[in-house]
Amino acid sequence: MKLHRSTLLALLVLLTSCTTSGLPQEPEDSITATSTLLFAGDVMLGRGIAPIAATDPEGLFADVSFVVRSADLAFANLESPLTDLPHVSTNPYALEAPPNLAFLLSGAGFDAMTIANNHAGDAGRPSVIDTIQALEAAAIGAVGGGADGAEAARPRYFATAAGLTVASLAFDASQTGIEASSGPGIVHWNRESARKMVAEARAASDIVVVSMHGGVEYEADSDPAFLQQATDLASWGVDVVWGHGPHVVQPTRVIDPDGDGRMTVVSTSLGNFLFDQQPIETQRGAILETLIADEGVVAFRIGVTDHADRRVHFVEWEPPATDAVLLGLDWWTPVEPYSLAPTVRDTPRDFGAGDVVDAGRGYVRGNDEIDLVVSFRRPFEETAITRLFPDRNWMDSAGRSAHLGVYRPQDYRQWWVAGSLFRPIGALAVCDGGIAVAYSELDDAATVATGAFRWQEFGFVGAIELAGSGSPACADIDRNGASDPLVIER
């Protein structure tokens, strides 16, 4: 395939008089296996959730399971012991839930639950074993607990469909759950033992993820102590640190404390995924989804969930706050380092369709034919789309409307052209199967927003617009050998 494309490019250069620096080519060995890991915060199935679980069990996760199930592996923190034993802890919060409710978690799409938290063992040490057995009966891996200290501290390994091995560890940083020793319990945070556990996990896996339970409750900013723990974990080789316990959502960041170029994604608190607390901020949760390869996390995104009615609803994927890459039709945040693919600028001569604003060449339609993609202006003519929005200004000061088209480079044969654009495109980068764009105003070339389009059989489908400045580019973020639309310098 790659040789064929190179041959096409050589022929095209001979046939055209346009300036080109060559199309981006990904070497065959750049194609690597990737998988997606999804992380959610605290899940509680007892107390005020128990009546919903009894009367509307399918409704608990019906509106979010499509997101959870779409990931290769999905993790959450289980804050309710699954046991029939009575609550014996001195704390008054009886969160215990029936063991059979584990099947609601597997039905929602979860593959693993961490149990290293302050409520583990609230019904006594045997309840830790009850919880593990209930999860295992539902084909869910239990992380961070066991029959004794050695078993609880042992990394839990998961295999993805792409053949990647993921090691999972969990720590109770609050150090108030029942700690495993000679009897059942969970793992407390201890810096030196944690380092040894991470080293064991790192040596036997492609990806290491660590769950941390603790931090100041109801605080919207990250706990400095948690950040220090996350920094330690990152320096030891952990790829994802995901936190819970504050019951509200806190920031997600990317760090590289040891400077080795392998970045660590840290979410200090993903808040409540499902709980019965009353404050509004506790009824919103976050989902962290990561795209992983054997070299680490290559991209991530944050989803918003809501459970004000004590049923989890997926709200939206948040637009990236910095650079953004279009994977499929969704925006993700790329994790550096990554290499930009060279893009081909073009200056079409004798282009009869209008006045060229920007143009480039590439395999935008996803086949072996090189395409010319042109943003241009032409004298305004009323169309069906302009008649639908008569109050909108469709013309620049020269009486021209904004358009986008895909053409055969050697003779400008039209493959596809858009009617008048709502947003004029001031700059573009042609990638494999899509384009990244910078939007301008009709009479002002400054970038006011950015976006991207993916080719879908007979035309472009656009992603949601990203506010603010940025520059269009391309990079193979998902490691499939094809460059993805990317917006940088945001």
Buried (B, 14 or more C-beta within 10 A) or exposed (E): EEEEBEEBBEEBBEEBEBEBEEBBBBEEEEBBBBBBBBBBBBBBBBBEBBEBBEEEBEBBBBBBBEBBBEBBBBBBBBBBBBBEBEBEBEEEBBBBBBBBBBBBBBBBBBBBBBBBBBBBBBBBBEBBBBBBBBBEBBEBBBBBBBBEBEEBBBBBEBBBEBEBBBBBBBBBBBEBBBBBEEBBBBBBBBEEBBBEBBEBBBEEBBBBBBBBBBBBEEBEBBBEEBBEBBBBBBBBBBBBBBBBBBBBBBBBBBBBEEEEEBBBBBBBBBBBBBBBBEEEBBBBBBBBBBBBBBBBBBBBBBBBBBBEEBBBBBBEBBBBEEBBBBBEBEBBBBBEEBEBBBBBBBEBEEBEBBEBBBBBBBBBBBEEBBBBBBBBBBEBEEEEBBEEEEEEEBBBEEEBBBBBBBBBBBEBEEBBBBEBBEBBBBBBBBBBBBBBBBBBBBEEEEBBBBBBBBBEEEEBEBBEBBEEBBBBBBBBBBBBBBBBBBBBEB
